[in-house]
C-alpha cells in the first residue's frame, strides 16, 4: 500500500509492481461444460462518494454558521439571535446530509 500512496518512491526502471498485476492473455477464456469461464483481474467500481459529499456540505455549512455567529455578534451585539440562526443552519445541514444518505442506495 505504501507504493500506492507514495508513487514517488518507485524507481522509474523498477518493474516489480507491474509484474504483480494481472495481464491480458493472448487467448480467450474457454467455456467448460456450459458454465461461464472464470477469469481474474482488477475491477474498478466508479461511484459517487456520498460520505465525502455529506462531509463537505456539513463542514461548509458549519463554518458558514460559525462565521455568521461571530459576525452578527460583533456587528449587531446580539449573540442570542446569532446563535439561533447558526443552530438553524447546522440543523438544516444535518437534515440535508440525512436526506442525501437515505436517497442513495450505495451509502454505507
C-alpha positions in Angstrom: 0.0 0.0 0.0 2.9 2.3 0.6 3.8 2.4 -3.1 0.1 3.2 -3.9 0.1 6.3 -1.7 3.7 7.3 -2.4 4.4 6.6 -6.1 7.5 8.8 -5.9 9.3 6.0 -4.0 9.2 3.8 -7.1 12.2 4.0 -9.3 11.5 4.7 -13.0 13.1 1.4 -14.1 11.5 -0.8 -11.4 9.1 -3.3 -12.9 8.3 -5.3 -9.8 5.0 -3.6 -9.3 3.9 -4.2 -12.9 4.8 -7.9 -12.7 2.4 -8.3 -9.8 -0.6 -7.0 -11.7 -2.8 -9.4 -13.8 -2.3 -9.1 -17.5 -4.4 -9.9 -20.6 -3.5 -13.2 -22.1 -3.2 -13.8 -25.8 -6.0 -16.3 -25.7 -9.8 -16.2 -25.0 -11.4 -17.6 -21.9 -12.8 -21.0 -22.7 -16.3 -22.1 -21.5 -16.3 -25.5 -19.8 -19.5 -27.7 -19.7 -21.8 -24.7 -20.3 -20.6 -22.8 -17.2 -19.2 -19.3 -17.6 -15.4 -19.2 -17.7 -13.6 -17.9 -14.7 -11.3 -15.0 -15.3 -9.4 -12.8 -12.9 -8.2 -9.3 -12.8 -8.9 -5.9 -11.4 -12.4 -4.5 -11.2 -12.7 -0.7 -10.6 -16.1 0.4 -9.3 -16.7 4.0 -10.1 -19.3 5.7 -7.9 -20.0 8.9 -6.2 -18.5 9.0 -2.7 -21.6 10.1 -0.8 -19.9 10.2 2.6 -17.4 12.8 1.3 -20.1 14.9 -0.2 -22.1 14.9 3.0 -18.9 15.8 5.0 -18.1 18.7 2.7 -21.6 20.0 2.8 -21.8 19.8 6.6 -18.4 21.4 7.0 -19.1 24.3 4.7 -22.4 25.0 6.4 -20.9 24.6 9.8 -18.1 27.1 9.0 -20.7 29.4 7.5 -22.9 29.3 10.6 -19.9 29.9 12.8 -18.8 32.8 10.7 -22.4 34.2 10.8 -22.4 33.8 14.6 -19.2 35.7 15.1 -20.0 38.5 12.6 -23.6 39.0 13.8 -22.5 39.1 17.4 -19.8 41.7 16.7 -21.8 43.9 14.4 -25.3 43.7 16.0 -24.3 42.8 19.6 -26.9 40.1 19.6 -25.5 36.7 20.5 -28.8 35.1 21.2 -30.2 35.9 17.7 -27.0 34.9 16.0 -26.8 31.5 17.8 -30.4 30.8 16.9 -29.7 31.4 13.2 -26.4 29.4 13.4 -28.2 26.5 15.1 -30.8 26.5 12.3 -28.1 26.4 9.6 -26.4 23.4 11.3 -29.8 21.6 11.7 -30.6 22.1 8.1 -27.1 20.8 7.1 -27.7 17.7 9.2 -31.1 17.1 7.7 -29.7 17.6 4.2 -27.0 15.0 4.9 -29.6 12.5 6.2 -31.8 13.1 3.2 -28.9 12.5 0.8 -27.8 9.4 2.7 -31.2 7.9 2.6 -31.8 8.6 -1.0 -28.6 6.9 -2.1 -28.6 3.1 -2.1 -24.8 2.7 -2.2 -24.3 4.7 1.1 -22.8 2.6 3.8 
